[in-house]
């Protein structure tokens, strides 16, 4: 069995600086996939770029706003998921108060918004992990139903390797069980998942500069397993506006530098890794 890798750039549409980065990454064949935030401020610009480059996108199903001071408008303005027409910043409020039917309605509107713009879709995934069950809500079922309806793969790994970094290599038994249940439900619903998933889980305060982040991803490539793995990052140029709201923006700049680095390209070439896209999975 071969080693296949999807390199996905998340948060397409969050701002012009990210859109510019993702456009350049596609033009230079440094990524094979992207996920579009339909609710974000620069979504229309991202859609225009996708049409210009003739690329398909994933829908970054979004239940929350990233920045409290700059919330994103909900597609369904009046629902248990929105606050004065905006998606909530506090993900706990989503877990506590959102009706399952409203989650489905909001996500479906995001999908339809991108489809009606004339951009092809190749997968669905989730922003901030709000639909993975970690908030004790079963919103992954909502996501799987939409995947089945639109005949699109969903970003969730069959293997639990990605959890090891979150739990210092000792995944709690209850988490292992929850993961197995989610994968089992996807199988029963005939939803296509990837085999593995990679993304650096550490905050900028835990990363000792660019070299540390580079080492993490190079090591991930060196140890890539057989099957289909999705590596997702959030590459971006510096955003004067959004960097005011979070110290984590620097990590996005590091990830952009990584994707353009010769070391990263060589690691993929020298370790028998074949780059694919979600289009290939969809087929």
N, C-alpha and C positions, 0 to 999 in steps of 0.2 A: 504493500500500500504506500502511496506517495504522500509527501508533505505538501499540503496546499495552504496558502496564506492569503487572507483578505486583509488589506490594510485600509481601515476606515477612518475618515476624518469626521468627527462629530461636530455638532453645533453649527452647521452650515446655515447662515442666515442670522446668527446672533449679532453680528456687526459687520461693517464694511471691511475692517482689517482682517477678520477671519475669512470673509468671502474672497478677498484678494489672495490670501494664503492658499485656500483650497483650490482656487482657479489655477494658480501657478503650479501647485502640486500635481494636478491632473494634467496640465500641459506638459510637464516634465516627467510624467509617468511614475511619480513617486507614491501615489496612492491608487487604489483600485475601487474605492467606494466612498460614499459620504452619506451623512444623515442630516436631513433638513428640518429645522425648527420652524414650523408653519406659523407659530404665534409671535415669533421674535421680530424685532424692529426692522431688520434688513432681509426679511424673508423674500420680499418681491425682487430685490437685487439678486439674491441667491437663485431664485427661479429663472431670472433672465440669464444668468451665467450658465445654468444647467441646460437651458435651451440653446444658448450660443455654442456650447461645447458638445451638444447632443449626448448628454450623459443621463442615465437614470439615477434616481436617488432613493434612499430609504427615508421613511417617515419617522422622525424622532418623537414618538408619541409623548406628549408633554402635559403633565398635570399640575406643574408648579412653575413659578417664576424664579429665576436665579438670583435676582437682585431686589431687595425689599424696596429700595428707593426708585427702581425703574421696572415695575411689574409689567408683564406681558398681558395683552388682552385675551380673554377667553373667546373661543369660537362661539360657544353658547353663553351669551351674556347673563342670562338668568337661570341659574342652576345651583345645586348644592356644592358645586365645584368652584364657583366663581365668587369673588368678593367685590361688589360694586362693578362687576363686569370684567374683573382681572383675575388671573390665576393666582392662588395664594403663594406666599413665599415659604410659609411654615409647612413642611411636609407632614407634620403630625396632624395638622388640621385636615389634611386630605384623608389621612387614615381614619380620623375620628368622625368626620362629617360628610364625606362624599358618598352619594348614592351610586351604586354600581351602574344603574341605568344611565346616570349622568356622565360617568366615566366613559362609557361606550359611546354616547352621543358626542361628547367632546372630541374623542379620538377619531371617530368616523368623520366628523367635520374637517379635522386636520387633514385626513387622507383625501377627502373629496376636494378640498381647497387646492391641494397640489395637483391632483389629477385634472381638475377643470382648468388649470393654468396651462396644460399641455405638456407636462413633464411626466415621463414614464417612471414607474416605481419598480424597485427590485427587491425590497425587503421592508420589514418593520422592526423598530427597536424602541428602547425606552429611555427617556431623559431622567437622570438622577435616581434610577432604580426604583421608582415609585410603583412599578407594576411587576416587580419580581417577588412580591410576597414578604419582603423584609419588614414591612410596616404592619404585618399580621392581617392584611387584607388580600383577598384572592383575585386581585386585578389582573394577574397573569392569564386567568381564564377569559377575561374580556379581550385581552390582547390576542390570545389564541383563536378566539372566535372571529376576530377581524382578519387575522392571518388566513384562516380557512376561507372566509368570505371573499377576500381579494386574491387568494391563491399566491400568497407571498411568504417566504421564509421569515422566521423571527429570530432575533439575536438572543439566544440563550444556549449555553453549552451543555452537551450531554455528559461531559466529564466535569468533576468538581475541582480540578487542579487550580482554577482561578481563585478559589477561596482560601488557598493555603497562605497567601501573603496577608490576608485579612486576619487570620487567626494563628500567625506564627507557626505554621506547618502542622497545627493540631486542630483540625476542624471538629467542633462539637458534634456529638452524635445526632442531636436534634436538627442541626443544620444539614448534615449529610442526608438524614431522612427526608427533610423538606425538599432538598434538591432532587432526590430520587422520585418523590411524588410529582413534582412539577414536570420532570422529564417523562414520567409515565403518562401523565395527563396529556402532554403534547403528542405522545405516540398514539394514544387512544383517539385524539382529535385529528390525527394525521397532519400535524403541523411540522414542517421541516425546520430542524435546528442545526447549528454547527456543532462540531465535535468538541472544540476547545475555544477558550477565550483568553486574551491577554490584554491587560491594561495596568499601568502603574497606579497602585492605590494610595500612594503616599502624598501627603500635603507638601507644599513648598518648604515648610519649616523642617520637614523630615528629610528632604533631599539636600544633599551636600553639594549643591551646584550642578551645572550641566553634566559633568563627567559621571556623577552618580546615576543620573537618569539614563545617560547613554549606556553605561555598564549594565543597567537593569534590562534594557531592551535587547542589547547584544546577547546577553546571557539567555534571554528568552528565545532568541532565534537559534542560538547554538543548541538549545535543548528542546526544540520544537518536536512535537510528537506527530506520528502519522495521522492522516485524516485532514479535515478542514478546520483550520483555526482562524478566528477573527482577532486581529490586533487593532484595537481602537484607541485613538488619541484625540486631542482637542487642539490641533495646531493653529497658531494665529500670529500675526504681527502685533506689535504693541498697540493697544487701544487706550488712548488718553482718557476716554470717558469711562469705560468699564473697569479699567485697572484701578480707578478710584474706589470702586466698590469692593474689591477683593485683592488680597495679596497673592492669590493663586494664579493670577494672570501670567506671571513670570514663567510658570510651569508650561503654559501654552506656547510661549516663545521658545522655550527649550525644546519642546516637541517638534516645532517647525524646523528648528536647526537640525535636530536628529534626522528627520525625514529627508533632508537635503544632504546629509553627510555621506561621504564616500564610505566610511566604515560600515554604516548601516546597509548600504547597497551591496558592499562586498560580502557582508555576513550572509545575506540572502542568497547571493550567487554561489558562495562557496560551501553552502550546507544543504544543497539539493532541494531548495525550497522553490515551489512553483507558485507564482502569483496568480490569483484568480479574483473574480468579482462575484457579487451576489447574483449577477446575471447568469453566471455559470451554475450556481446552486439552483436558481429558479428553473433552469432548463432541466 
